[in-house]
Amino acid sequence: MTLPDTCEETVLHKVWWKILPFVFVLFMINMLDRVNIGYTALGMNADLGIDPSTFGLISGIFFIGYFLFEIPSNQILSRVGARLWLARIMVSWGIIVVIMAFVQTSLQLGILRFCLGVAEAGFFPGIILYLSFWCTKEGIAKSYAVFIAAMPVVLVIGSPVTTWIIQFADWFGIAGWRWVFIIQGLLAVIAGIYTFILLPSVPAAARWLNSAEKEWLKKTLDTEEVRNETPLRILFRQLVRDRRVLVLTLCLFLVYLALFGIVFWLPQIVRSFEKTMPVFYIGILLMVPYAAATIVMFLWGRHSDRTRERVYHVVLPVVVAAVALGADALVADSALSMIFLGIALIALFSAIPPFWAIVIATILPGLRPAGTAFINSFASLGSFAGPVIFGIFVQQSNQYDEVPGLAALGGALVLCCCLLLFSGKELKARSIDIPP
């Protein structure tokens, strides 16, 4: 079925305002629960007697559960529907976060962190898959940019909110760090309930679309193919044996490695420039690059959609980030260093939306649930490895010197660029056609 151009614009306008703000808020809540362990450590570690090495283990064990269950979770989502499964994910992780507020030992906290990874597994790739049910290929990168923008937005507003709770919320004799878990966990549970009530799994279930609009989306998108062609069992060999899937996975791993290597260490890098700078001023200063990243990410995703080009829209910002990290390693001036680090952050965030547009366009509908989860689960290990690798290089130096760590992250991005450029023609192909 075809619709007049004005009607098509109306449908896309409805999708844009009904779906994207909703998933944006969900991802903000997800990111709050993801990063709150770092802030709660300000009071939690002393109360529970957690030393630095134990805290590192507790923080990292989340990714083990997340990694193991991400692919099965996405397979289930494609079968039972996004509305039910995303609601289940949010309610279960919210309950676990609330329970974390009442732990008394580091062992209890570690077990719950692992369970949190299991409960949360599949949320991010699930939303990536879900948006492909609603957004045309001409607008998918811009849509991903809006969704992923929740990440820098949370880093802008989440820090002062969370630290305020820790410092001032000592109600009923309960420590502030425990209130962080309680409040943010309950927020996830409430959002999960609203997801179950309000979020349509597919266009056919949307009450705000008429029958003609639903039929047009059905014909334009491949939602039904994804649901009908997804196999009951996960065929890992169909993903592992294709070079393009492996290239995409490794590239995103390297991007995450560099991005989160910077994100988690940036406050300490800023503190090294001026050791007397108050923590609040550091937070205010870091709002600038994250706010800029939100704007640039959206504009870059929109440009990728308009030009209908993806590969170089990933390569170019990765190159910019690698050059910025290299330049930062060479300068001694703290102001210049902050500028180069900010450029690297903005560029890396901007590379993510067109990257996921490549993934959706490359993988066949039946393999898309497992494929998006496979790529994200393996690549997410980079967000754990990046801060660790950077820390190792810092610790190896005689004094606090971030230059070796920055060089390592920049080298990872150079490798990412090489992989993308050498595989560019393959990644521009319509879909992966994997033999059974």
BAFIVO-931786 format. One record per residue (C-alpha): x, y, z; residue in one letter. Coordinates in steps of 0.02 Angstrom, whole numbers, plus 50000, padded with zeros to 5 digits. Example, Ala and Ser with C-alpha at 12.3 -4.5 7.8 and 13.67 -1.06 7.14 Angstrom:
<atoms>
ATOM  east north    up residu
ATOM 50615 49775 50390      A
ATOM 50684 49947 50357      S
</atoms>
This chain:
<atoms>
ATOM  east north    up residu
ATOM 50000 50000 50000      M
ATOM 50061 50176 49958      T
ATOM 50017 50336 50046      L
ATOM 50029 50516 49987      P
ATOM 50193 50598 50037      D
ATOM 50104 50708 50164      T
ATOM 50024 50555 50243      C
ATOM 50192 50466 50252      E
ATOM 50265 50617 50341      E
ATOM 50119 50612 50462      T
ATOM 50151 50429 50502      V
ATOM 50336 50459 50531      L
ATOM 50296 50612 50636      H
ATOM 50181 50507 50746      K
ATOM 50314 50373 50766      V
ATOM 50446 50503 50807      W
ATOM 50346 50583 50948      W
ATOM 50259 50427 51016      K
ATOM 50406 50306 51020      I
ATOM 50571 50401 51030      L
ATOM 50538 50508 51186      P
ATOM 50478 50352 51276      F
ATOM 50631 50245 51238      V
ATOM 50744 50395 51272      F
ATOM 50677 50407 51450      V
ATOM 50694 50218 51472      L
ATOM 50877 50224 51421      F
ATOM 50909 50370 51540      M
ATOM 50842 50265 51683      I
ATOM 50947 50120 51623      N
ATOM 51105 50226 51622      M
ATOM 51068 50294 51795      L
ATOM 51060 50117 51864      D
ATOM 51215 50071 51764      R
ATOM 51329 50207 51832      V
ATOM 51261 50230 52009      N
ATOM 51384 50103 52080      I
ATOM 51525 50226 52049      G
ATOM 51440 50364 52146      Y
ATOM 51375 50257 52288      T
ATOM 51553 50197 52317      A
ATOM 51586 50368 52396      L
ATOM 51494 50309 52552      G
ATOM 51459 50125 52522      M
ATOM 51640 50065 52518      N
ATOM 51677 50132 52691      A
ATOM 51513 50067 52765      D
ATOM 51537 49891 52696      L
ATOM 51727 49882 52711      G
ATOM 51755 49863 52523      I
ATOM 51935 49886 52466      D
ATOM 51980 49949 52290      P
ATOM 52016 49777 52216      S
ATOM 51852 49706 52283      T
ATOM 51758 49856 52218      F
ATOM 51834 49830 52045      G
ATOM 51776 49649 52048      L
ATOM 51601 49696 52107      I
ATOM 51587 49828 51970      S
ATOM 51648 49711 51834      G
ATOM 51548 49557 51880      I
ATOM 51394 49646 51812      F
ATOM 51462 49623 51635      F
ATOM 51478 49434 51656      I
ATOM 51292 49411 51683      G
ATOM 51255 49540 51550      Y
ATOM 51368 49453 51424      F
ATOM 51300 49277 51456      L
ATOM 51115 49317 51439      F
ATOM 51106 49457 51311      E
ATOM 51081 49348 51156      I
ATOM 50945 49236 51234      P
ATOM 50856 49391 51296      S
ATOM 50846 49468 51123      N
ATOM 50783 49305 51050      Q
ATOM 50642 49302 51177      I
ATOM 50599 49485 51142      L
ATOM 50574 49447 50957      S
ATOM 50455 49306 51003      R
ATOM 50350 49374 51147      V
ATOM 50354 49558 51096      G
ATOM 50448 49712 51153      A
ATOM 50308 49775 51265      R
ATOM 50309 49624 51379      L
ATOM 50495 49587 51376      W
ATOM 50559 49764 51400      L
ATOM 50437 49785 51544      A
ATOM 50502 49623 51621      R
ATOM 50682 49681 51603      I
ATOM 50649 49849 51687      M
ATOM 50543 49782 51831      V
ATOM 50666 49643 51871      S
ATOM 50821 49753 51868      W
ATOM 50729 49886 51970      G
ATOM 50685 49760 52105      I
ATOM 50866 49700 52114      I
ATOM 50929 49880 52129      V
ATOM 50809 49912 52274      V
ATOM 50869 49753 52361      I
ATOM 51049 49815 52341      M
ATOM 51005 49957 52458      A
ATOM 50995 49833 52603      F
ATOM 51156 49734 52578      V
ATOM 51268 49711 52728      Q
ATOM 51421 49629 52650      T
ATOM 51525 49642 52492      S
ATOM 51478 49462 52447      L
ATOM 51292 49505 52448      Q
ATOM 51328 49656 52340      L
ATOM 51431 49554 52216      G
ATOM 51295 49423 52197      I
ATOM 51164 49556 52166      L
ATOM 51276 49645 52039      R
ATOM 51290 49482 51941      F
ATOM 51101 49460 51951      C
ATOM 51079 49640 51892      L
ATOM 51181 49601 51736      G
ATOM 51071 49449 51702      V
ATOM 50911 49549 51727      A
ATOM 50968 49696 51621      E
ATOM 51037 49589 51479      A
ATOM 50952 49625 51314      G
ATOM 50889 49800 51354      F
ATOM 51003 49902 51240      F
ATOM 51005 49783 51090      P
ATOM 50820 49755 51120      G
ATOM 50785 49940 51095      I
ATOM 50900 49944 50944      I
ATOM 50798 49801 50870      L
ATOM 50633 49880 50924      Y
ATOM 50670 50045 50837      L
ATOM 50702 49951 50675      S
ATOM 50519 49896 50685      F
ATOM 50464 50078 50675      W
ATOM 50595 50182 50583      C
ATOM 50630 50180 50397      T
ATOM 50808 50160 50333      K
ATOM 50805 50344 50284      E
ATOM 50784 50396 50466      G
ATOM 50858 50255 50569      I
ATOM 51025 50337 50612      A
ATOM 50940 50496 50672      K
ATOM 50823 50390 50779      S
ATOM 50970 50296 50854      Y
ATOM 51055 50463 50887      A
ATOM 50906 50523 50989      V
ATOM 50898 50360 51086      F
ATOM 51086 50348 51121      I
ATOM 51091 50533 51167      A
ATOM 51018 50478 51333      A
ATOM 51194 50419 51376      M
ATOM 51281 50590 51375      P
ATOM 51123 50675 51442      V
ATOM 51128 50563 51595      V
ATOM 51312 50603 51618      L
ATOM 51263 50787 51616      V
ATOM 51119 50783 51740      I
ATOM 51142 50617 51831      G
ATOM 51301 50664 51924      S
ATOM 51232 50812 52023      P
ATOM 51066 50723 52058      V
ATOM 51150 50564 52122      T
ATOM 51281 50655 52226      T
ATOM 51145 50767 52299      W
ATOM 51050 50612 52357      I
ATOM 51208 50539 52433      I
ATOM 51248 50698 52527      Q
ATOM 51077 50755 52586      F
ATOM 50956 50607 52584      A
ATOM 50984 50531 52756      D
ATOM 50800 50505 52793      W
ATOM 50743 50381 52927      F
ATOM 50923 50346 52974      G
ATOM 50960 50263 52805      I
ATOM 51124 50315 52724      A
ATOM 51115 50422 52567      G
ATOM 51200 50293 52456      W
ATOM 51064 50169 52502      R
ATOM 50931 50296 52451      W
ATOM 51013 50308 52280      V
ATOM 50977 50123 52252      F
ATOM 50801 50136 52324      I
ATOM 50747 50288 52223      I
ATOM 50826 50238 52058      Q
ATOM 50768 50057 52076      G
ATOM 50588 50109 52108      L
ATOM 50600 50226 51959      L
ATOM 50645 50077 51848      A
ATOM 50499 49974 51916      V
ATOM 50375 50115 51884      I
ATOM 50445 50140 51708      A
ATOM 50429 49954 51675      G
ATOM 50245 49956 51725      I
ATOM 50214 50105 51610      Y
ATOM 50306 50013 51471      T
ATOM 50188 49865 51487      F
ATOM 50036 49978 51483      I
ATOM 50085 50104 51348      L
ATOM 50218 50035 51231      L
ATOM 50154 49946 51074      P
ATOM 50263 49799 51023      S
ATOM 50236 49825 50836      V
ATOM 50149 49955 50727      P
ATOM 49995 49843 50709      A
ATOM 49965 49862 50897      A
ATOM 49977 50053 50899      A
ATOM 49809 50132 50940      R
ATOM 49867 50301 50875      W
ATOM 49889 50235 50696      L
ATOM 49742 50205 50579      N
ATOM 49728 50048 50473      S
ATOM 49804 50128 50317      A
ATOM 49953 50193 50416      E
ATOM 49981 50023 50497      K
ATOM 49975 49938 50328      E
ATOM 50099 50061 50254      W
ATOM 50223 50031 50395      L
ATOM 50200 49844 50376      K
ATOM 50242 49854 50191      K
ATOM 50385 49978 50215      T
ATOM 50473 49892 50360      L
ATOM 50520 49710 50391      D
ATOM 50446 49691 50565      T
ATOM 50348 49534 50522      E
ATOM 50500 49453 50439      E
ATOM 50600 49478 50598      V
ATOM 50465 49398 50705      R
ATOM 50424 49255 50587      N
ATOM 50599 49211 50529      E
ATOM 50688 49215 50697      T
ATOM 50740 49035 50736      P
ATOM 50694 48958 50902      L
ATOM 50874 48908 50937      R
ATOM 51023 49023 50924      I
ATOM 51137 48972 50781      L
ATOM 51302 49047 50837      F
ATOM 51395 48975 50689      R
ATOM 51285 49078 50571      Q
ATOM 51351 49233 50655      L
ATOM 51530 49183 50693      V
ATOM 51568 49116 50520      R
ATOM 51529 49280 50433      D
ATOM 51674 49401 50425      R
ATOM 51563 49555 50427      R
ATOM 51484 49512 50593      V
ATOM 51655 49485 50670      L
ATOM 51720 49649 50598      V
ATOM 51570 49745 50665      L
ATOM 51589 49664 50835      T
ATOM 51775 49704 50848      L
ATOM 51750 49882 50786      C
ATOM 51617 49920 50916      L
ATOM 51726 49837 51049      F
ATOM 51868 49956 51005      L
ATOM 51752 50108 51004      V
ATOM 51681 50062 51174      Y
ATOM 51856 50027 51240      L
ATOM 51912 50204 51196      A
ATOM 51750 50291 51242      L
ATOM 51728 50217 51415      F
ATOM 51914 50220 51446      G
ATOM 51896 50409 51434      I
ATOM 51726 50424 51520      V
ATOM 51772 50331 51679      F
ATOM 51943 50412 51697      W
ATOM 51900 50589 51641      L
ATOM 51858 50657 51815      P
ATOM 52026 50598 51880      Q
ATOM 52116 50668 51728      I
ATOM 52036 50837 51761      V
ATOM 52082 50825 51944      R
ATOM 52264 50793 51894      S
ATOM 52265 50962 51805      F
ATOM 52212 51055 51962      E
ATOM 52221 50952 52120      K
ATOM 52130 51084 52224      T
ATOM 51979 51094 52108      M
ATOM 51818 51052 52204      P
ATOM 51723 50898 52147      V
ATOM 51570 51003 52105      F
ATOM 51672 51112 51985      Y
ATOM 51738 50956 51899      I
ATOM 51559 50900 51870      G
ATOM 51510 51070 51799      I
ATOM 51661 51071 51684      L
ATOM 51623 50898 51616      L
ATOM 51445 50947 51573      M
ATOM 51512 51045 51423      V
ATOM 51580 50902 51315      P
ATOM 51433 50788 51356      Y
ATOM 51307 50923 51311      A
ATOM 51401 50956 51148      A
ATOM 51405 50769 51112      A
ATOM 51215 50762 51126      T
ATOM 51193 50897 50993      I
ATOM 51329 50837 50874      V
ATOM 51270 50657 50885      M
ATOM 51096 50706 50827      F
ATOM 51160 50816 50685      L
ATOM 51283 50684 50626      W
ATOM 51151 50548 50628      G
ATOM 51033 50659 50528      R
ATOM 51171 50695 50401      H
ATOM 51202 50508 50383      S
ATOM 51017 50481 50347      D
ATOM 51010 50622 50221      R
ATOM 51163 50561 50125      T
ATOM 51115 50377 50151      R
ATOM 51298 50340 50188      E
ATOM 51352 50244 50343      R
ATOM 51530 50177 50338      V
ATOM 51621 50342 50320      Y
ATOM 51503 50420 50448      H
ATOM 51581 50298 50570      V
ATOM 51759 50307 50505      V
ATOM 51773 50497 50505      L
ATOM 51727 50527 50688      P
ATOM 51837 50381 50741      V
ATOM 51983 50460 50646      V
ATOM 51946 50627 50728      V
ATOM 51944 50545 50900      A
ATOM 52109 50454 50867      A
ATOM 52193 50615 50811      V
ATOM 52124 50709 50961      A
ATOM 52190 50578 51083      L
ATOM 52360 50583 50997      G
ATOM 52364 50772 51006      A
ATOM 52312 50768 51189      D
ATOM 52457 50651 51228      A
ATOM 52577 50779 51154      L
ATOM 52518 50939 51237      V
ATOM 52562 50996 51412      A
ATOM 52435 51137 51430      D
ATOM 52285 51080 51533      S
ATOM 52160 51188 51437      A
ATOM 52215 51116 51269      L
ATOM 52211 50942 51343      S
ATOM 52030 50965 51397      M
ATOM 51984 51028 51223      I
ATOM 52061 50876 51139      F
ATOM 51980 50756 51262      L
ATOM 51812 50841 51232      G
ATOM 51833 50824 51044      I
ATOM 51873 50639 51064      A
ATOM 51718 50610 51170      L
ATOM 51604 50703 51051      I
ATOM 51674 50610 50900      A
ATOM 51657 50438 50979      L
ATOM 51477 50466 51033      F
ATOM 51438 50527 50856      S
ATOM 51505 50366 50779      A
ATOM 51382 50253 50871      I
ATOM 51214 50293 50784      P
ATOM 51275 50265 50604      P
ATOM 51365 50109 50665      F
ATOM 51202 50031 50722      W
ATOM 51121 50084 50559      A
ATOM 51254 49977 50471      I
ATOM 51212 49830 50584      V
ATOM 51025 49839 50550      I
ATOM 51052 49856 50362      A
ATOM 51180 49715 50356      T
ATOM 51102 49572 50453      I
ATOM 50955 49474 50384      L
ATOM 50789 49497 50477      P
ATOM 50786 49320 50547      G
ATOM 50960 49340 50621      L
ATOM 50938 49519 50679      R
ATOM 50885 49483 50861      P
ATOM 51033 49368 50891      A
ATOM 51149 49473 50783      G
ATOM 51121 49639 50871      T
ATOM 51137 49555 51041      A
ATOM 51293 49459 50986      F
ATOM 51380 49617 50928      I
ATOM 51330 49719 51080      N
ATOM 51368 49584 51209      S
ATOM 51545 49553 51148      F
ATOM 51576 49737 51116      A
ATOM 51513 49784 51290      S
ATOM 51667 49697 51360      L
ATOM 51762 49844 51287      G
ATOM 51674 49961 51407      S
ATOM 51748 49856 51547      F
ATOM 51919 49832 51467      A
ATOM 51946 50015 51421      G
ATOM 51956 50086 51599      P
ATOM 52060 49935 51653      V
ATOM 52187 49955 51512      I
ATOM 52198 50142 51540      F
ATOM 52224 50113 51727      G
ATOM 52362 49987 51696      I
ATOM 52459 50111 51590      F
ATOM 52434 50248 51720      V
ATOM 52493 50135 51860      Q
ATOM 52646 50080 51760      Q
ATOM 52706 50260 51747      S
ATOM 52815 50333 51885      N
ATOM 52691 50473 51916      Q
ATOM 52511 50505 51868      Y
ATOM 52535 50513 51681      D
ATOM 52390 50481 51564      E
ATOM 52495 50493 51404      V
ATOM 52529 50304 51386      P
ATOM 52346 50266 51419      G
ATOM 52288 50394 51291      L
ATOM 52410 50323 51164      A
ATOM 52339 50147 51194      A
ATOM 52160 50207 51168      L
ATOM 52211 50303 51013      G
ATOM 52296 50147 50944      G
ATOM 52135 50048 50969      A
ATOM 52042 50177 50865      L
ATOM 52172 50170 50726      V
ATOM 52144 49982 50717      L
ATOM 51955 50012 50711      C
ATOM 51976 50132 50564      C
ATOM 52083 50007 50469      C
ATOM 51954 49869 50493      L
ATOM 51811 49979 50435      L
ATOM 51904 50044 50282      L
ATOM 51963 49872 50226      F
ATOM 51787 49803 50249      S
ATOM 51693 49955 50181      G
ATOM 51628 49875 50022      K
ATOM 51568 49720 50113      E
ATOM 51477 49823 50245      L
ATOM 51386 49921 50110      K
ATOM 51306 49760 50047      A
ATOM 51118 49744 50077      R
ATOM 51115 49595 50194      S
ATOM 51219 49452 50260      I
ATOM 51169 49294 50169      D
ATOM 51230 49154 50280      I
ATOM 51208 48975 50220      P
ATOM 51125 48855 50345      P
</atoms>
